[in-house]
């Protein structure tokens, strides 16, 4: 089990070119699996493309491209994290994909 991966962390994961933002809750991440969204350097803002900027990573989180990643079998390093207000905006966008009507 990988410990220390939290919602809002930005990760560099082996075999994935762009940084990944962890959008899954901490209790889920304790399993060693995370749900993450890629962060593309270039892009246009939109309902599912939300801009973030940290010292380490600047770009657009593509909320519709989320993926389940097994961190038990991948190497990774932390690049930083985003603020809670940004996490809320991004997870609201992800949840909106699955809302009724």
Z-matrix of the N, CA and C atoms (Angstrom, degrees):
N
C 1 1.448
C 2 1.529 1 109.15
N 3 1.329 2 116.26 1 130.55
C 4 1.457 3 121.60 2 176.33
C 5 1.522 4 108.04 3 -85.63
N 6 1.297 5 115.89 4 129.92
C 7 1.454 6 119.49 5 177.38
C 8 1.517 7 109.20 6 -108.94
N 9 1.287 8 114.97 7 158.07
C 10 1.436 9 119.45 8 173.39
C 11 1.513 10 115.55 9 90.02
N 12 1.337 11 119.04 10 2.44
C 13 1.461 12 120.29 11 174.72
C 14 1.522 13 107.25 12 -91.27
N 15 1.330 14 115.95 13 122.67
C 16 1.458 15 120.78 14 -175.89
C 17 1.517 16 111.37 15 -120.84
N 18 1.321 17 114.64 16 155.18
C 19 1.457 18 120.76 17 173.55
C 20 1.524 19 107.91 18 -56.43
N 21 1.330 20 116.08 19 131.44
C 22 1.458 21 120.98 20 -178.72
C 23 1.512 22 114.26 21 96.43
N 24 1.339 23 117.43 22 -7.57
C 25 1.468 24 120.18 23 176.79
C 26 1.522 25 110.55 24 -72.38
N 27 1.308 26 115.84 25 143.35
C 28 1.456 27 122.93 26 172.38
C 29 1.518 28 107.32 27 -103.55
N 30 1.330 29 115.90 28 125.51
C 31 1.458 30 121.16 29 -175.17
C 32 1.517 31 111.80 30 -120.92
N 33 1.325 32 115.76 31 145.98
C 34 1.458 33 122.41 32 165.50
C 35 1.521 34 104.62 33 -101.58
N 36 1.341 35 116.62 34 117.89
C 37 1.467 36 122.01 35 -174.20
C 38 1.517 37 108.98 36 -115.79
N 39 1.334 38 115.53 37 135.43
C 40 1.461 39 118.89 38 -178.99
C 41 1.526 40 110.69 39 -56.70
N 42 1.325 41 115.53 40 141.87
C 43 1.463 42 125.83 41 179.26
C 44 1.530 43 113.38 42 70.55
N 45 1.327 44 117.85 43 9.80
C 46 1.464 45 121.15 44 173.94
C 47 1.529 46 106.32 45 -122.51
N 48 1.319 47 116.28 46 122.57
C 49 1.467 48 121.08 47 -172.24
C 50 1.516 49 114.06 48 -68.06
N 51 1.330 50 115.99 49 -43.13
C 52 1.466 51 118.81 50 -175.05
C 53 1.526 52 110.72 51 -99.18
N 54 1.336 53 116.65 52 160.71
C 55 1.466 54 119.45 53 175.63
C 56 1.527 55 110.47 54 -62.01
N 57 1.325 56 115.53 55 156.55
C 58 1.461 57 122.26 56 179.27
C 59 1.526 58 108.51 57 -123.15
N 60 1.327 59 115.44 58 133.20
C 61 1.459 60 121.35 59 175.57
C 62 1.521 61 108.34 60 -96.53
N 63 1.322 62 117.18 61 126.54
C 64 1.462 63 121.95 62 177.48
C 65 1.525 64 108.31 63 -77.88
N 66 1.353 65 116.41 64 118.94
C 67 1.463 66 120.65 65 -179.58
C 68 1.529 67 112.33 66 -107.31
N 69 1.321 68 117.94 67 -13.35
C 70 1.466 69 120.43 68 -179.62
C 71 1.529 70 110.19 69 -76.42
N 72 1.339 71 114.14 70 155.00
C 73 1.464 72 121.33 71 -178.59
C 74 1.530 73 111.06 72 -69.54
N 75 1.314 74 115.84 73 156.41
C 76 1.461 75 121.33 74 -177.17
C 77 1.524 76 113.08 75 -59.40
N 78 1.345 77 117.91 76 -38.21
C 79 1.469 78 118.71 77 -179.48
C 80 1.521 79 110.56 78 -63.17
N 81 1.324 80 117.97 79 -34.25
C 82 1.472 81 122.11 80 177.58
C 83 1.525 82 109.95 81 -70.77
N 84 1.314 83 117.24 82 -41.21
C 85 1.463 84 122.12 83 -176.79
C 86 1.526 85 112.55 84 -64.07
N 87 1.325 86 117.69 85 -23.20
C 88 1.458 87 121.31 86 179.79
C 89 1.521 88 112.22 87 -61.69
N 90 1.330 89 117.58 88 -19.72
C 91 1.462 90 121.19 89 178.79
C 92 1.526 91 111.84 90 -72.18
N 93 1.333 92 116.42 91 -13.70
C 94 1.458 93 120.30 92 -175.07
C 95 1.515 94 112.04 93 95.61
N 96 1.322 95 116.10 94 -7.39
C 97 1.458 96 120.81 95 174.40
C 98 1.519 97 107.77 96 -106.96
N 99 1.339 98 115.60 97 148.30
C 100 1.460 99 120.76 98 177.25
C 101 1.519 100 108.45 99 -134.67
N 102 1.311 101 115.99 100 157.94
C 103 1.455 102 121.26 101 168.59
C 104 1.516 103 105.42 102 -106.22
N 105 1.326 104 114.90 103 123.88
C 106 1.453 105 119.84 104 -175.89
C 107 1.512 106 112.17 105 -130.43
N 108 1.320 107 114.91 106 157.36
C 109 1.462 108 122.55 107 176.44
C 110 1.519 109 108.23 108 -121.63
N 111 1.331 110 116.94 109 138.17
C 112 1.464 111 119.46 110 179.49
C 113 1.520 112 111.45 111 -72.30
N 114 1.328 113 114.81 112 152.07
C 115 1.461 114 121.62 113 176.34
C 116 1.523 115 107.39 114 -115.34
N 117 1.327 116 115.54 115 113.03
C 118 1.461 117 121.68 116 -179.89
C 119 1.522 118 109.57 117 -94.29
N 120 1.317 119 115.71 118 135.66
C 121 1.460 120 121.33 119 -178.86
C 122 1.526 121 111.69 120 -61.22
N 123 1.316 122 116.41 121 -43.91
C 124 1.465 123 121.34 122 -178.13
C 125 1.520 124 109.46 123 -108.93
N 126 1.294 125 116.45 124 149.81
C 127 1.450 126 119.95 125 177.98
C 128 1.507 127 110.93 126 167.27
N 129 1.302 128 114.01 127 -178.81
C 130 1.455 129 121.10 128 178.03
C 131 1.517 130 108.47 129 -118.69
N 132 1.327 131 117.56 130 139.40
C 133 1.458 132 119.46 131 178.37
C 134 1.525 133 111.17 132 -66.23
N 135 1.309 134 115.49 133 150.78
C 136 1.453 135 121.44 134 178.04
C 137 1.511 136 109.17 135 -171.57
N 138 1.310 137 115.23 136 -176.90
C 139 1.470 138 120.29 137 -178.19
C 140 1.524 139 112.02 138 -60.06
N 141 1.332 140 117.50 139 -32.73
C 142 1.462 141 121.38 140 -178.45
C 143 1.527 142 113.06 141 -112.78
N 144 1.319 143 117.17 142 5.55
C 145 1.470 144 122.53 143 177.05
C 146 1.521 145 107.93 144 -123.45
N 147 1.316 146 115.29 145 98.56
C 148 1.462 147 121.05 146 -171.40
C 149 1.530 148 109.59 147 -109.50
N 150 1.303 149 115.29 148 125.27
C 151 1.471 150 121.32 149 -177.28
C 152 1.525 151 110.94 150 -75.44
N 153 1.323 152 114.05 151 137.13
C 154 1.465 153 120.97 152 172.71
C 155 1.523 154 107.75 153 -130.08
N 156 1.314 155 114.50 154 156.11
C 157 1.459 156 119.44 155 176.87
C 158 1.520 157 108.81 156 -148.11
N 159 1.331 158 114.84 157 120.49
C 160 1.458 159 121.61 158 173.40
C 161 1.525 160 106.41 159 -127.86
N 162 1.305 161 116.97 160 178.34
C 163 1.465 162 119.38 161 176.36
C 164 1.522 163 111.00 162 -62.58
N 165 1.319 164 116.84 163 -32.43
C 166 1.462 165 121.68 164 -174.05
C 167 1.528 166 113.62 165 -95.19
N 168 1.333 167 117.69 166 -32.18
C 169 1.468 168 121.87 167 -171.46
C 170 1.522 169 110.37 168 -136.47
N 171 1.324 170 115.89 169 130.72
C 172 1.455 171 122.04 170 172.66
C 173 1.515 172 107.57 171 -131.91
N 174 1.322 173 116.99 172 130.90
C 175 1.453 174 119.86 173 178.40
C 176 1.508 175 111.61 174 166.04
N 177 1.330 176 114.13 175 -162.29
C 178 1.456 177 122.24 176 -176.50
C 179 1.525 178 110.43 177 -114.28
N 180 1.321 179 115.81 178 124.03
C 181 1.465 180 121.52 179 174.68
C 182 1.527 181 106.53 180 -76.71
N 183 1.328 182 116.71 181 123.73
C 184 1.464 183 121.99 182 178.12
C 185 1.523 184 107.81 183 -95.29
N 186 1.325 185 115.27 184 94.67
C 187 1.463 186 121.71 185 -172.93
C 188 1.522 187 112.85 186 -64.95
N 189 1.321 188 118.51 187 -28.96
C 190 1.464 189 121.55 188 -178.07
C 191 1.527 190 112.58 189 -77.58
N 192 1.319 191 117.79 190 -6.79
C 193 1.468 192 121.15 191 -177.41
C 194 1.520 193 111.99 192 -107.08
N 195 1.325 194 116.45 193 30.13
C 196 1.461 195 119.40 194 -179.15
C 197 1.524 196 110.76 195 -64.77
N 198 1.328 197 114.78 196 151.69
C 199 1.458 198 120.76 197 -179.02
C 200 1.524 199 109.71 198 -145.51
N 201 1.321 200 115.08 199 148.93
C 202 1.461 201 121.61 200 172.95
C 203 1.520 202 106.96 201 -85.29
N 204 1.321 203 116.31 202 124.92
C 205 1.461 204 121.93 203 -177.00
C 206 1.519 205 109.50 204 -122.32
N 207 1.316 206 116.36 205 128.01
C 208 1.461 207 121.96 206 178.72
C 209 1.520 208 108.90 207 -89.45
N 210 1.309 209 115.94 208 101.25
C 211 1.456 210 121.17 209 -176.51
C 212 1.524 211 111.97 210 -77.34
N 213 1.348 212 116.60 211 -7.57
C 214 1.461 213 119.98 212 175.65
C 215 1.523 214 111.35 213 -71.23
N 216 1.329 215 117.11 214 -20.21
C 217 1.471 216 120.37 215 -177.08
C 218 1.529 217 112.54 216 -118.23
N 219 1.316 218 117.60 217 6.26
C 220 1.472 219 121.06 218 179.55
C 221 1.525 220 110.11 219 -123.81
N 222 1.304 221 114.34 220 145.22
C 223 1.461 222 119.27 221 171.94
C 224 1.522 223 107.89 222 -86.61
N 225 1.316 224 115.46 223 147.22
C 226 1.458 225 119.58 224 -179.69
C 227 1.519 226 109.28 225 -152.76
N 228 1.306 227 114.53 226 163.39
C 229 1.459 228 120.75 227 170.97
C 230 1.520 229 107.58 228 -138.37
N 231 1.316 230 115.76 229 149.93
C 232 1.464 231 121.05 230 179.11
C 233 1.525 232 109.16 231 -84.73
N 234 1.313 233 114.39 232 135.83
C 235 1.458 234 120.88 233 178.58
C 236 1.522 235 111.91 234 -105.41
N 237 1.309 236 117.09 235 -7.57
C 238 1.455 237 121.83 236 -176.72
C 239 1.508 238 109.72 237 139.38
N 240 1.319 239 115.52 238 -161.92
C 241 1.465 240 120.24 239 178.71
C 242 1.524 241 108.49 240 -154.27
N 243 1.329 242 114.89 241 165.99
C 244 1.464 243 120.39 242 179.01
C 245 1.529 244 108.85 243 -108.13
N 246 1.322 245 115.51 244 166.75
C 247 1.464 246 121.49 245 -178.62
C 248 1.534 247 111.30 246 -76.24
N 249 1.323 248 115.53 247 156.64
C 250 1.467 249 121.81 248 -178.80
C 251 1.529 250 112.11 249 -56.32
N 252 1.310 251 118.43 250 -39.38
C 253 1.467 252 119.90 251 -179.84
C 254 1.531 253 111.08 252 -61.81
N 255 1.326 254 117.28 253 -35.61
C 256 1.461 255 121.03 254 177.07
C 257 1.531 256 110.97 255 -72.08
N 258 1.325 257 116.88 256 -38.86
C 259 1.466 258 121.26 257 176.76
C 260 1.528 259 109.63 258 -59.04
N 261 1.323 260 116.30 259 -43.92
C 262 1.468 261 120.79 260 -179.71
C 263 1.527 262 110.42 261 -61.33
N 264 1.328 263 117.76 262 -46.65
C 265 1.470 264 120.91 263 178.98
C 266 1.525 265 111.50 264 -59.19
N 267 1.318 266 116.48 265 -43.71
C 268 1.459 267 120.97 266 -176.07
C 269 1.527 268 111.15 267 -72.30
N 270 1.330 269 117.97 268 -44.01
C 271 1.466 270 118.78 269 179.60
C 272 1.526 271 111.34 270 -69.15
N 273 1.333 272 118.15 271 -29.84
C 274 1.467 273 120.34 272 172.86
C 275 1.528 274 110.40 273 -62.90
N 276 1.334 275 117.10 274 -40.90
C 277 1.466 276 121.01 275 178.40
C 278 1.531 277 110.68 276 -64.93
N 279 1.326 278 116.68 277 -42.14
C 280 1.475 279 120.72 278 178.32
C 281 1.529 280 109.44 279 -62.92
N 282 1.319 281 116.99 280 -47.50
C 283 1.463 282 121.04 281 -179.42
C 284 1.540 283 110.29 282 -61.16
N 285 1.318 284 116.14 283 -36.14
C 286 1.461 285 120.83 284 180.00
C 287 1.518 286 113.81 285 -60.19
N 288 1.317 287 117.09 286 -25.17
C 289 1.462 288 121.45 287 176.92
C 290 1.523 289 110.46 288 -62.92
N 291 1.335 290 116.65 289 -31.48
C 292 1.453 291 121.96 290 -172.81
C 293 1.529 292 114.29 291 -106.31
N 294 1.327 293 117.52 292 -1.09
C 295 1.465 294 120.09 293 -179.89
C 296 1.518 295 110.90 294 -63.47
N 297 1.320 296 115.16 295 155.56
C 298 1.455 297 121.31 296 174.45
C 299 1.516 298 109.21 297 -76.75
N 300 1.279 299 116.22 298 147.30
C 301 1.467 300 125.65 299 177.10
C 302 1.458 301 113.09 300 39.65
